[in-house]
Amino acid sequence: MSETRVEKDSMGEVRVPAAAYFGAQTQRAVDNFPVSGRPMPPAFVHALGHIKAAAARVNQGLGTVDGPRAQLIERAAGEVAKGTLDAHFPIDVFQTGSGTSSNMNANEVIARRAAELGGAGAPKIHPNDHVNFGQSSNDIAPSAVHVAAVLEIERDLLPALERLRAALTEKARAFDGVIKSGRTHLMDATPIRLGQEFSGYASQIDHGIERVKATLPDLRELAAGGTAVGTGLNTHPEFGRRLAEDLSRTLGTPFVEARNHFEAQGARDAALWASSALNSVAASLVKIANDIRLMGSGPHTGLAELQLPALQPGSSIMPGKVNPVICEAVIQVGAQVAGNQVAITIGVQGGQLDLNTMVPVIARNLLESVALLAAVSRLFADKCIAGLEANAEQCRDYVERSPSMATALNPLIGYDKAAEIAKRSAKERRPVRELAKEMTSLSAEEIDRALDPRRQTEPGLELGGGSGA
């Protein structure tokens, strides 16, 4: 059995692992919530570290915590922010809904580590009286969610999406000359360039980037300074503003005190809006991945318009089979993000009166969505999009055999006659070009001009006049 030590809190004595920096309240939470075996996301823990370090600096400046204690707290909290003390944050995600257990976990770890840093002559540092001074779990846990989300979105997700957008944009240029059959309702449609399709994918990601960025102003608002119910009881009236300013300087990205502390603590709407933007990005990724694996289906009984990079054997029984595994990973991430969105929606609806009590699960799902989308976007860009090749000959063949080519004849021979040609093309499996020569009085030049696939992909081009059969 591991060695233990005795810790005390307001409820009495508790035995904790001897080497742990945390204390009694953390151990009680570990014992009370053996639910999933998953601790809070590291990004959330690191955000708590940043906030506690900033709080120490602010409290020292306000004279509410003396300099020696505040400086030791700042040093210890800095270690939490850097991730070196992650092993001392064991509390399950499914815990007290305000995040009190995780906030106290941070307070206890920082207090004990600060005392250790101070050595034998260090002043006594109390988790509540000093580390948590001017704070409540009710304003600090929501603040940590916002800080973590902003940092992860800016540092990880947005660069990953920009990388994917660049990869798609490059393929849009590379595939611009590849003419293929468009498809609507999964049925043959008028010609389109493969590059045009990829430009649409790049635009989806571009819009997704803008949607995610649009959520950042609300996430930059911090509840800190509101303490228990938003009134700011037991904290300095300048604490919230100074904390946000300190975090802005130290983290290099702006934060502000919440415009309304009662909204900031009673509701988690900003998290839901951010999750909604993430869900939109996930849906875009799923659409793109599904299109690519459909265009890459085959090699002989599918569309075979694209050749995807061969990354690994695709079957344990069928030799030589290669599957679109990266696309499948993207689709699965999309499903998880959609599920996270549902959980966050229910969590945000769970706010009652002056506090939302589903903060940990909101934090877990929001930060997981950010991390998953960032990772899979980089994967999609590097291991799938970058290596895509077009089968231009196959694409061109589909165009020539598509009955929808007859659409370009509408201005010359009318809809009804063009429909007759299209139906016969489908029935007899003969090219529209060949049938147009038999079934109309158009010259070969007029037919070739009208049925030039490239011209059909150029918006606004006049295809010529005439109305006779």
C-alpha positions in Angstrom: 0.0 0.0 0.0 1.3 3.5 -0.9 2.4 5.7 2.0 -0.1 8.3 3.1 -0.3 11.3 5.3 -3.2 12.9 7.3 -4.7 16.1 6.1 -7.5 18.1 7.7 -10.3 20.3 6.4 -13.4 21.8 7.9 -15.0 18.3 7.9 -12.2 16.5 9.7 -9.2 14.3 8.8 -8.5 12.6 5.5 -5.7 10.3 4.5 -4.0 11.4 1.2 -1.0 9.9 -0.7 2.1 11.1 0.9 3.7 12.4 -2.3 0.6 14.3 -3.4 0.6 18.1 -3.4 -3.2 18.1 -3.0 -5.0 17.9 0.3 -8.2 16.8 2.0 -10.8 18.5 -0.2 -9.2 17.0 -3.3 -9.0 13.6 -1.8 -12.7 13.7 -0.8 -13.6 14.6 -4.4 -11.5 11.7 -5.6 -13.3 9.4 -3.3 -16.7 10.8 -4.0 -16.6 10.8 -7.8 -15.2 7.6 -9.2 -17.2 8.0 -12.4 -15.3 8.0 -15.7 -11.7 7.8 -14.7 -11.0 10.9 -16.8 -9.7 14.0 -15.1 -10.4 17.5 -16.2 -8.7 18.5 -19.5 -5.1 19.6 -19.1 -6.0 22.9 -20.8 -8.5 23.7 -18.1 -6.0 22.9 -15.4 -3.3 25.0 -17.0 -5.8 27.9 -17.3 -6.5 27.6 -13.6 -2.7 28.0 -13.1 -2.6 31.1 -15.2 -5.6 32.6 -13.3 -4.1 31.8 -9.8 -0.8 33.3 -10.8 -2.5 36.4 -12.1 -4.6 36.6 -8.9 -1.5 36.4 -6.8 0.0 39.4 -8.6 -3.2 41.3 -8.5 -3.7 40.6 -4.8 -0.1 41.7 -4.0 -0.7 44.9 -6.0 -3.9 45.6 -4.1 -2.3 44.8 -0.8 -4.8 42.0 0.0 -2.1 39.3 0.1 1.4 40.1 1.4 4.3 40.1 -1.0 6.2 37.0 0.2 3.1 34.8 0.1 1.9 36.2 -3.2 5.3 35.6 -4.9 5.4 32.0 -3.7 1.9 31.5 -4.9 2.7 33.0 -8.2 5.7 30.6 -8.7 3.7 27.5 -7.8 0.8 28.5 -9.9 3.2 29.1 -12.8 4.2 25.4 -12.5 0.5 24.4 -12.7 0.2 26.6 -15.8 3.2 24.9 -17.5 1.7 21.5 -16.9 4.5 20.2 -14.7 2.0 19.3 -11.9 -0.7 17.7 -14.0 -0.4 14.4 -12.1 -1.7 16.1 -9.0 -5.1 16.9 -10.6 -6.9 13.6 -10.4 -10.5 14.6 -9.9 -13.0 13.2 -12.3 -14.8 15.4 -14.9 -18.2 14.3 -13.4 -17.9 16.1 -10.1 -19.5 19.0 -8.3 -21.2 21.1 -11.0 -19.6 24.4 -10.1 -16.1 23.1 -10.5 -15.5 23.7 -6.8 -13.6 20.5 -6.4 -11.2 21.4 -9.2 -10.8 24.9 -8.0 -9.9 23.6 -4.5 -7.6 21.0 -6.1 -5.7 23.9 -7.6 -5.7 25.9 -4.4 -4.3 22.9 -2.4 -1.7 22.0 -4.9 -0.5 25.6 -5.2 -0.5 26.2 -1.5 1.6 23.1 -0.7 4.0 23.6 -3.6 4.4 27.3 -2.7 5.3 26.3 0.9 7.8 23.8 -0.5 9.4 26.5 -2.7 9.6 28.8 0.3 11.5 26.3 2.5 11.7 26.2 6.2 11.3 29.9 6.8 8.4 30.4 4.5 5.2 32.0 5.8 2.2 29.7 6.1 0.1 29.6 2.9 -3.5 28.6 3.2 -5.4 27.3 0.2 -8.5 29.3 0.9 -7.2 32.4 2.7 -4.3 33.1 0.4 -4.4 31.2 -2.9 -8.1 31.7 -3.3 -8.3 35.2 -1.9 -10.9 37.3 -3.6 -12.2 34.4 -5.6 -14.9 31.8 -5.6 -15.2 28.5 -7.6 -18.3 30.1 -9.0 -16.4 32.8 -10.9 -13.0 31.1 -11.3 -14.1 27.8 -12.9 -16.1 29.6 -15.7 -13.2 32.0 -16.2 -10.9 29.0 -16.6 -13.2 27.5 -19.3 -13.0 30.8 -21.2 -9.2 31.3 -20.8 -8.6 27.7 -21.9 -10.9 27.9 -24.9 -9.4 31.1 -26.2 -5.8 29.8 -25.8 -6.6 26.5 -27.5 -8.6 28.0 -30.3 -6.0 30.7 -31.1 -2.8 28.5 -30.6 -4.0 25.2 -32.0 -7.4 25.2 -33.8 -7.1 28.3 -36.0 -3.6 27.5 -37.3 -4.8 23.9 -38.1 -7.8 25.2 -40.0 -5.7 27.7 -41.9 -3.3 24.9 -42.8 -6.3 22.8 -44.1 -7.7 25.8 -46.0 -4.3 26.4 -47.7 -4.1 22.7 -48.7 -7.6 22.8 -50.2 -6.8 26.1 -52.0 -3.7 24.6 -53.5 -5.7 21.6 -54.8 -8.3 24.0 -56.2 -5.5 25.6 -58.3 -4.0 22.3 -59.3 -7.3 20.7 -60.3 -8.6 23.8 -62.2 -8.2 22.2 -65.6 -9.9 18.9 -64.7 -13.4 18.9 -66.1 -15.8 16.4 -64.6 -19.5 15.7 -64.3 -21.3 17.6 -61.7 -23.7 15.7 -59.5 -26.9 16.8 -57.8 -29.0 14.4 -55.8 -26.1 12.0 -56.6 -27.3 12.0 -60.2 -25.5 13.3 -63.3 -25.6 17.1 -63.6 -23.9 19.7 -65.8 -20.1 19.8 -66.0 -18.0 21.4 -63.3 -14.3 21.7 -62.8 -12.7 19.6 -60.0 -10.9 22.8 -58.9 -14.2 24.6 -58.5 -15.4 21.9 -56.1 -12.2 22.2 -54.1 -12.6 26.0 -54.1 -15.9 25.4 -52.4 -14.3 23.2 -49.8 -11.7 25.8 -49.1 -14.4 28.4 -48.8 -16.3 26.2 -46.3 -13.2 26.2 -44.1 -12.7 29.9 -44.6 -16.2 30.5 -43.4 -15.6 28.2 -40.5 -12.5 30.1 -39.4 -14.5 33.3 -39.4 -17.4 31.7 -37.4 -14.9 30.5 -34.7 -13.2 33.9 -34.6 -16.6 35.5 -34.1 -17.1 33.7 -30.8 -13.9 34.9 -29.3 -15.1 38.3 -28.0 -17.6 36.6 -25.7 -15.1 34.0 -24.5 -12.7 36.9 -23.6 -15.1 38.1 -21.0 -14.2 36.6 -17.6 -16.5 36.0 -14.6 -13.6 36.6 -12.1 -14.5 39.4 -9.7 -18.1 38.2 -9.2 -17.2 35.7 -6.4 -20.2 33.6 -5.2 -23.2 35.0 -7.0 -21.9 37.9 -9.1 -22.0 40.6 -6.5 -18.3 40.6 -5.8 -18.6 39.9 -2.1 -15.2 39.5 -0.3 -13.1 40.8 -3.2 -11.6 44.1 -4.1 -13.8 46.1 -6.6 -10.9 46.3 -8.9 -9.9 42.6 -8.8 -11.8 41.5 -11.9 -10.6 44.3 -14.1 -7.0 43.9 -12.9 -7.0 40.1 -13.3 -8.2 40.4 -16.9 -5.6 43.0 -17.7 -2.9 40.9 -16.1 -3.9 37.8 -18.1 -3.9 39.9 -21.3 -0.3 41.0 -20.7 1.0 37.6 -19.6 -0.8 35.5 -22.2 -0.5 37.9 -25.1 -4.2 37.8 -26.0 -6.9 40.2 -24.7 -9.3 39.4 -21.8 -11.8 41.7 -20.1 -13.9 41.7 -17.0 -17.4 40.5 -17.8 -19.8 43.3 -18.7 -22.4 41.7 -16.4 -21.3 39.3 -13.6 -24.7 37.9 -13.2 -24.9 36.7 -16.8 -21.3 35.5 -16.5 -22.0 33.2 -13.6 -25.7 32.3 -14.1 -25.3 31.4 -17.8 -22.7 29.7 -20.0 -24.0 31.0 -23.3 -20.6 32.0 -24.7 -19.5 28.3 -24.4 -22.5 27.2 -26.3 -22.0 29.7 -29.0 -18.4 28.6 -29.4 -19.4 25.0 -29.5 -22.0 25.8 -32.2 -19.2 27.3 -34.3 -17.1 24.2 -33.7 -20.0 22.0 -34.7 -20.4 24.0 -37.9 -16.7 23.4 -38.7 -17.1 19.7 -37.9 -20.1 19.4 -40.3 -18.1 21.1 -43.0 -15.2 18.6 -42.5 -17.6 15.7 -42.7 -19.1 16.9 -45.9 -15.7 17.4 -47.5 -14.4 14.1 -46.3 -17.5 12.2 -47.5 -17.2 13.9 -50.9 -13.5 13.0 -51.2 -14.0 9.4 -50.3 -16.9 9.1 -52.7 -14.9 10.6 -55.5 -12.1 8.3 -54.6 -14.3 5.2 -54.5 -13.2 2.3 -56.7 -10.7 1.7 -58.1 -12.9 -0.1 -60.7 -16.5 -0.1 -59.4 -16.7 3.3 -57.9 -16.3 6.9 -59.3 -12.5 6.7 -59.3 -12.2 10.5 -60.0 -9.6 10.9 -57.3 -6.7 8.8 -56.1 -6.2 9.1 -52.4 -2.8 8.5 -50.7 -2.3 4.8 -49.8 -1.4 4.9 -46.1 -2.0 1.3 -44.8 -3.5 -2.0 -45.8 -7.3 -1.8 -45.8 -8.4 -5.3 -45.1 -7.4 -8.2 -43.0 -8.8 -10.6 -45.6 -8.7 -8.8 -49.0 -5.2 -8.4 -50.3 -4.3 -5.1 -51.9 -7.3 -3.2 -50.6 -6.7 0.4 -49.6 -9.3 2.4 -47.7 -9.9 6.2 -47.2 -8.8 5.9 -43.6 -8.1 9.6 -43.0 -11.5 10.6 -44.3 -13.0 8.0 -41.9 -11.2 9.5 -39.0 -12.5 13.0 -40.0 -16.0 11.7 -40.1 -15.7 10.1 -36.7 -14.4 13.3 -35.2 -17.4 15.1 -36.7 -19.7 12.7 -35.0 -18.0 13.2 -31.6 -18.1 17.0 -31.9 -21.8 16.8 -32.7 -22.3 14.7 -29.6 -20.3 17.2 -27.6 -22.5 20.0 -28.9 -25.6 18.2 -27.6 -24.0 17.7 -24.2 -23.0 21.3 -24.0 -26.4 22.5 -25.0 -28.0 20.5 -22.2 -25.3 21.7 -19.9 -26.0 25.3 -20.7 -29.7 24.8 -20.3 -28.9 23.4 -16.8 -28.1 26.8 -15.4 -30.5 27.5 -12.6 -30.9 30.9 -10.9 -27.5 32.4 -10.0 -25.2 29.5 -11.1 -24.7 27.0 -13.8 -23.9 23.6 -12.2 -22.6 21.8 -15.3 -19.4 23.7 -15.8 -17.0 20.7 -15.7 -18.9 18.7 -18.4 -19.2 21.9 -20.5 -15.4 22.4 -20.2 -14.6 18.9 -21.0 -16.7 18.7 -24.1 -15.8 22.2 -25.4 -12.1 21.7 -25.0 -12.3 18.2 -26.5 -14.0 19.5 -29.6 -11.3 22.2 -30.0 -8.5 19.6 -29.6 -10.1 17.0 -31.9 -10.9 19.4 -34.7 -7.3 20.8 -34.5 -5.7 17.4 -34.6 -7.9 16.0 -37.4 -7.7 19.1 -39.5 -3.9 18.9 -39.6 -4.1 15.2 -40.3 -6.6 15.8 -43.1 -4.4 18.4 -44.7 -1.1 16.6 -44.5 -2.1 12.9 -45.0 -5.0 13.2 -47.4 -5.5 16.5 -49.2 -1.8 17.1 -49.9 -1.4 13.8 -51.6 -4.6 13.7 -53.6 -4.3 13.1 -57.4 -7.0 13.6 -60.0 -7.9 11.0 -62.6 -8.5 13.6 -65.3 -9.2 11.0 -68.1 -11.9 9.3 -66.0 -13.5 12.6 -65.2 -13.5 13.7 -68.8 -15.1 10.4 -69.9 -17.9 10.8 -67.4 -18.6 14.3 -68.8 -18.9 13.0 -72.4 -21.2 10.1 -71.4 -23.5 12.2 -69.2 -27.0 12.9 -70.5 -26.9 16.2 -68.6 -24.6 17.5 -71.3 -27.8 18.1 -73.2 -28.6 21.0 -70.9 -26.2 23.2 -72.8 -28.4 22.8 -75.9 -31.5 24.3 -74.3 -30.8 27.9 -75.6 -30.4 26.5 -79.1 -33.1 23.8 -79.5 -35.4 24.3 -76.5 -35.9 22.3 -73.3 -38.2 19.6 -74.8 -35.9 18.7 -77.7 -32.9 18.7 -75.3 -34.8 16.4 -72.9 -35.5 14.0 -75.8 -31.8 13.8 -76.6 -30.9 13.4 -72.9 -33.4 10.5 -72.5 -32.1 8.7 -75.6 -28.5 9.2 -74.4 -29.3 7.6 -71.1 -31.2 4.7 -72.7 -28.8 4.0 -75.6 -25.6 4.9 -73.7 -24.6 7.2 -76.5 -22.9 10.6 -76.1 -25.1 13.7 -76.3 -22.7 15.1 -78.8 -23.3 12.2 -81.2 -27.1 12.3 -80.9 -27.2 16.1 -81.3 -25.7 15.7 -84.8 -28.4 13.1 -85.7 -31.4 14.8 -84.1 -30.9 18.5 -84.7 -30.1 20.8 -87.6 -27.3 22.4 -85.7 -23.9 22.5 -87.4 -21.0 20.5 -86.0 -19.4 23.8 -85.0 -22.5 24.9 -83.1 -22.7 21.6 -81.3 -19.1 21.5 -80.4 -19.2 25.1 -79.1 -22.3 24.5 -77.0 -21.0 21.2 -75.7 -17.6 22.4 -74.8 -17.3 21.3 -71.2 -15.0 24.0 -70.2 -17.3 26.7 -71.5 -20.1 25.2 -69.5 -18.2 25.7 -66.3 -17.6 29.4 -66.9 -20.5 31.5 -65.5 -22.0 34.1 -67.7 -20.6 32.9 -71.0 -23.1 33.1 -73.9 -23.3 29.8 -75.7 -24.8 31.1 -78.9 -28.3 31.8 -80.4 -30.9 29.9 -82.3 -34.0 28.0 -81.5 -34.8 25.5 -84.3 -34.4 21.8 -84.2 
